[in-house]
Amino acid sequence: MKSLFKKISKSPAWISRKITIALSKPVYDSKVFCVGFNKTGTTSCGKAIQMLGYRHSSFNKRVWSRYENGEIAKVLRYTAKLDSVDDLPWLKEDMIPVLDRVFPNSKFIYLTRDEESWKQSIYHWSFKIFGEYPDLEKKIEEYRKHREFVLNYFADKPKEQFLVLDIKDKNGYDKLARFLDKTAPQKHFPHHNKT
């Protein structure tokens, strides 16, 4: 087993991370969940959390497929091998209460973004990914519905468990780090997945 881990450590970082996650034992304790809606900075938040030392996963096609097939136990088992996650399927309204129950004392981060900026981002991202522009009225309704659900769900939770954050906030990374009892390695959030 030692030689296997030696080989893993010499692999490129992304391969090493995937193998480490696959070999990890599931642990059903507290995690960090970034539950901001798509195009609110979830990838940047995830990278920032990873820079703080967490074993982190963002969108994963296989996990998304399992969620869509109703294989929630498999999604939870994958989640249990990590310290933190962002994006789909974890931000879904039906997943958040499950995550809150299965992983007690977890921390949840909701990312906010002004609606005009968000609409521009989702508009261009949708064309880039799917080759067509979205129905913005439908998308903004999804965004608002998600925001309402998350803010209502966490309204009575302790402040140690829930943080609302805008990654454009010049002190945002420091707020995130303090929420996680860490020290930010830089002042501003890393910016990833620019559209």
Buried (B, 14 or more C-beta within 10 A) or exposed (E): EEEEEEEBEEEEEEEBBBBBBEEBEEEEEEBBBBBBBBBBBBBBBBBBBBBBEBBBBBBBEEBBEBBEEEEBEBBBBBBBBBBBBBBBBBBBEEBBEBBBEBBEEBBBBBBBBEEEEBBEBBBBBBEEEEEEEBEBEEBBEEBEEBBEBBEEBBEEEEEEBBBBBBBBBEEBBBBBBEBBEBEBEEEBBBEBBEE
